[in-house]
Amino acid sequence: MFADPSDRRNAAIPSRALLAFVLLTFAITWGVIGFYIVAPERAAGWFGEIGGAHPLFFLATWAPGIAGLAVVAAHAGPRGLLPFLSRLFLWRCPPAWWLFILVGLPLVFVAGSLIKGGPVLAPLPPEGAGPLVALLFMMLFLGPVEELGWRGVAQPILQRHMAPLWAGAVIGATWGMWHLPAFFLAGVVFAEWSFLPFFVGNVVLAILVTPIFNAARGSLLLPILFHWQLINPFWPDAQPWDTWILVGVAAVVVWWQREAMLSRDGVVTEVVPGTGAAALRTAG
């Protein structure tokens, strides 16, 4: 009996798909933001001034998620999207990782803010906490969508070829460079930050989320919550001290998880669950 050739979900997403993912991600974001940098008056005249709530800013931010979904659809077909997205419902992992996401990350921002003489929490606007709560939920549908690409596609593919520590570092460096144009764009928060601490922070954060990702069997839910905490508007601006604190935290986590971080045994390598190890060996 012949297999249904239309059911391409059973073929692994090939490793070469990583290049298409990266190129599409950068093309969307750097194309949109680059237009506003190179021709700001024309861009503003055509599409309006860009800012955090502008549709094109959402498009630029969603680029890794869009590219990730495109890669899955191209190689696994539309029917591959549902099992890929089923990774959003993987929530089981050691409680320590949940505690780190829900409590540890906020404490980093509070500590960083206090070191620089800032507040414990971000100041409330005159209207009270309501606008911040609304912004918090809007943020859930902004930056965290990136994880459909970074952890959804890039992490499993890279872990086929290198230890999780190095896979996380590569993604972090790519993630940092992907943000670079935003530092030259007026009207967004990045314009007020220094790129180097931010870049280092991206590498550190990508390394930190790696053991969580593998412990949760390729969950997209936990990286999304991790990312959401990074942009939670209730946490104070702690740049650059939060970065340096996270460097120390990452060093401790890598040492604690050194066996898992330096070995490819048991790591997540499937983009679409159920593709199987045999398919992975023949697809790369």
C-alpha positions as CSV (number, residue, x, y, z in Angstrom):
1,M,0.0,0.0,0.0
2,F,1.5,3.4,-1.0
3,A,1.7,6.3,1.4
4,D,-0.4,9.3,0.5
5,P,2.1,11.7,-1.2
6,S,0.0,14.7,-0.2
7,D,0.6,14.0,3.5
8,R,4.0,15.7,3.7
9,R,3.8,16.2,7.4
10,N,5.4,12.8,7.8
11,A,8.6,14.2,6.3
12,A,10.9,16.1,8.6
13,I,11.5,19.8,8.0
14,P,14.9,19.6,6.4
15,S,17.9,21.4,8.0
16,R,18.3,23.5,4.9
17,A,14.9,25.2,5.7
18,L,16.8,27.1,8.4
19,L,18.4,29.3,5.7
20,A,15.0,30.2,4.2
21,F,13.7,31.0,7.7
22,V,16.6,33.4,8.4
23,L,16.5,35.1,5.0
24,L,12.7,35.6,5.2
25,T,12.8,36.9,8.7
26,F,15.5,39.5,8.0
27,A,13.9,40.5,4.6
28,I,10.6,41.3,6.3
29,T,12.0,43.2,9.3
30,W,14.9,44.9,7.7
31,G,12.8,45.8,4.7
32,V,10.1,47.5,6.7
33,I,12.4,49.2,9.3
34,G,15.0,50.0,6.6
35,F,12.5,51.9,4.5
36,Y,11.7,54.1,7.5
37,I,15.4,54.7,8.1
38,V,16.5,55.3,4.5
39,A,13.4,57.3,3.4
40,P,11.7,58.4,6.5
41,E,9.6,61.2,4.9
42,R,8.4,59.0,2.1
43,A,7.6,56.1,4.5
44,A,5.7,58.4,6.8
45,G,3.9,59.9,3.9
46,W,2.8,56.6,2.6
47,F,2.1,54.6,5.8
48,G,2.2,57.2,8.6
49,E,4.7,57.6,11.4
50,I,5.8,54.3,12.8
51,G,5.6,53.5,16.5
52,G,4.9,50.6,18.8
53,A,1.3,50.3,17.8
54,H,1.7,50.8,14.0
55,P,0.6,47.8,11.9
56,L,4.0,47.7,10.1
57,F,5.8,47.6,13.5
58,F,3.7,44.5,14.2
59,L,4.6,43.0,10.9
60,A,8.3,43.7,11.5
61,T,8.1,42.1,14.9
62,W,6.1,39.1,13.8
63,A,8.6,38.4,11.0
64,P,10.2,35.3,12.8
65,G,6.8,33.9,13.5
66,I,5.6,34.5,9.9
67,A,8.8,33.0,8.5
68,G,8.5,30.0,10.8
69,L,4.9,29.3,9.8
70,A,5.9,29.7,6.1
71,V,8.7,27.2,6.4
72,V,6.5,24.6,8.1
73,A,3.7,25.1,5.5
74,A,6.2,24.9,2.6
75,H,7.8,21.6,3.8
76,A,5.0,19.9,5.7
77,G,2.0,21.3,3.9
78,P,-1.0,23.1,5.5
79,R,-1.8,20.0,7.5
80,G,1.6,20.2,9.2
81,L,0.6,23.5,10.8
82,L,-1.8,22.0,13.3
83,P,0.7,19.5,14.9
84,F,3.3,22.3,14.8
85,L,1.0,24.6,16.7
86,S,0.1,21.8,19.1
87,R,3.5,22.6,20.7
88,L,1.7,25.6,22.2
89,F,-0.1,23.3,24.6
90,L,3.0,21.5,26.0
91,W,3.3,22.8,29.5
92,R,4.8,20.0,31.6
93,C,8.4,20.6,32.8
94,P,10.2,20.7,36.2
95,P,8.5,23.3,38.5
96,A,11.8,25.1,38.9
97,W,11.5,26.4,35.4
98,W,8.0,27.7,35.9
99,L,9.3,29.4,39.1
100,F,12.1,31.0,37.1
101,I,9.8,32.4,34.5
102,L,7.1,33.6,36.9
103,V,9.3,34.9,39.8
104,G,13.0,34.8,38.8
105,L,12.7,37.0,35.7
106,P,10.7,39.7,37.5
107,L,13.2,39.8,40.3
108,V,16.0,40.4,37.8
109,F,14.3,43.5,36.5
110,V,13.5,44.8,40.0
111,A,17.1,44.2,41.1
112,G,18.5,45.9,38.0
113,S,16.2,48.9,38.5
114,L,17.1,49.3,42.2
115,I,20.9,49.1,41.4
116,K,20.5,52.1,39.0
117,G,18.3,54.0,41.5
118,G,15.0,53.2,39.8
119,P,11.6,52.1,41.2
120,V,10.5,48.6,42.1
121,L,7.8,48.7,39.5
122,A,7.2,50.8,36.4
123,P,5.4,54.1,37.4
124,L,1.7,53.9,36.8
125,P,0.2,56.4,34.3
126,P,-2.3,59.0,35.6
127,E,-5.1,56.8,34.4
128,G,-4.0,54.0,36.8
129,A,-3.1,50.4,36.1
130,G,-5.8,49.9,33.4
131,P,-3.7,51.1,30.5
132,L,-0.7,48.9,31.6
133,V,-3.0,45.9,31.9
134,A,-4.2,46.5,28.3
135,L,-0.6,47.0,27.2
136,L,0.4,43.8,28.9
137,F,-2.2,41.8,26.9
138,M,-1.2,43.6,23.7
139,M,2.4,42.6,24.3
140,L,1.3,38.9,24.4
141,F,0.5,39.3,20.7
142,L,3.6,41.2,19.8
143,G,7.1,39.9,20.7
144,P,6.1,36.4,21.9
145,V,4.9,35.6,18.4
146,E,8.6,35.6,17.4
147,E,8.9,32.3,19.3
148,L,7.1,30.5,16.6
149,G,10.3,31.0,14.6
150,W,13.2,31.1,17.0
151,R,12.1,28.2,19.2
152,G,9.6,26.8,16.8
153,V,11.9,26.2,13.8
154,A,15.5,27.4,14.5
155,Q,16.1,25.7,17.8
156,P,15.1,22.2,16.8
157,I,17.0,22.4,13.5
158,L,20.2,23.7,15.1
159,Q,20.1,21.1,17.8
160,R,20.4,18.4,15.1
161,H,23.9,19.7,14.5
162,M,25.2,21.2,17.7
163,A,24.8,21.1,21.5
164,P,22.0,23.1,23.0
165,L,24.3,25.7,24.5
166,W,25.8,26.6,21.1
167,A,22.4,26.4,19.4
168,G,21.0,28.9,21.9
169,A,24.1,31.2,21.5
170,V,23.7,31.2,17.7
171,I,20.0,32.0,17.9
172,G,20.7,34.7,20.4
173,A,23.4,36.4,18.2
174,T,21.0,36.2,15.2
175,W,18.2,37.5,17.3
176,G,20.3,40.4,18.4
177,M,21.5,41.4,14.9
178,W,17.9,41.1,13.7
179,H,17.0,43.9,16.1
180,L,19.8,46.2,14.9
181,P,17.8,48.5,12.6
182,A,15.4,49.4,15.4
183,F,18.2,51.2,17.2
184,F,18.3,53.7,14.3
185,L,14.6,54.2,14.3
186,A,13.1,57.2,16.1
187,G,9.9,56.7,18.0
188,V,10.6,53.3,19.5
189,V,12.1,52.2,22.8
190,F,15.2,50.8,21.2
191,A,16.3,54.3,20.1
192,E,17.0,55.0,23.8
193,W,19.1,51.9,24.5
194,S,22.7,50.9,23.9
195,F,23.0,48.1,21.4
196,L,25.9,46.2,22.9
197,P,24.3,45.4,26.3
198,F,21.1,44.6,24.4
199,F,23.0,42.2,22.0
200,V,24.7,40.5,24.9
201,G,21.3,40.2,26.6
202,N,19.8,38.5,23.6
203,V,22.5,35.9,23.5
204,V,22.2,35.3,27.3
205,L,18.4,35.1,27.1
206,A,18.5,32.6,24.2
207,I,20.8,30.4,26.2
208,L,18.6,30.7,29.3
209,V,15.5,29.6,27.5
210,T,17.2,26.6,25.9
211,P,17.1,24.2,28.9
212,I,13.5,25.2,29.5
213,F,12.6,24.5,25.9
214,N,14.2,21.0,26.0
215,A,12.9,20.2,29.5
216,A,9.4,21.0,28.2
217,R,9.8,18.7,25.1
218,G,9.9,21.5,22.6
219,S,7.1,23.5,24.1
220,L,6.3,26.8,22.5
221,L,4.1,27.9,25.5
222,L,7.0,28.3,28.0
223,P,9.3,30.3,25.6
224,I,6.3,32.5,24.8
225,L,5.7,33.2,28.5
226,F,9.4,33.7,29.0
227,H,9.4,36.3,26.2
228,W,6.3,37.9,27.6
229,Q,8.0,38.5,30.9
230,L,10.8,40.3,29.1
231,I,8.4,42.9,27.8
232,N,6.0,43.0,30.7
233,P,5.2,46.8,31.1
234,F,4.9,46.4,34.9
235,W,8.6,45.6,35.2
236,P,10.8,48.7,35.5
237,D,13.5,49.7,32.9
238,A,16.6,48.0,34.3
239,Q,18.9,48.4,31.3
240,P,21.8,47.7,31.3
241,W,21.9,46.2,34.8
242,D,19.4,43.5,34.1
243,T,21.7,42.2,31.3
244,W,24.7,41.9,33.6
245,I,22.6,40.1,36.3
246,L,21.3,37.7,33.6
247,V,24.9,37.0,32.5
248,G,25.5,35.7,36.1
249,V,22.2,33.8,36.2
250,A,23.1,32.2,32.8
251,A,26.5,31.1,34.1
252,V,24.9,29.4,37.0
253,V,22.2,27.7,34.9
254,V,24.7,26.5,32.3
255,W,26.9,25.0,35.1
256,W,23.9,23.4,36.8
257,Q,22.6,22.0,33.5
258,R,26.0,21.4,31.9
259,E,25.3,17.8,31.0
260,A,22.1,18.7,29.2
261,M,23.5,21.9,27.6
262,L,26.7,20.3,26.2
263,S,25.2,17.0,24.9
264,R,22.7,16.4,22.1
265,D,21.3,13.3,23.8
266,G,17.5,13.6,24.2
267,V,17.3,17.2,22.8
268,V,14.3,18.4,20.7
269,T,15.1,18.1,17.0
270,E,11.6,17.9,15.5
271,V,9.9,21.0,14.2
272,V,6.6,19.1,13.5
273,P,5.9,16.6,16.3
274,G,5.8,13.0,15.1
275,T,8.2,13.3,12.2
276,G,10.5,10.8,13.8
277,A,14.3,10.4,14.1
278,A,14.5,8.4,10.9
279,A,12.9,11.1,8.9
280,L,15.3,13.6,10.4
281,R,18.3,11.6,9.4
282,T,17.2,11.5,5.8
283,A,15.9,15.1,5.5
284,G,18.9,17.2,6.5
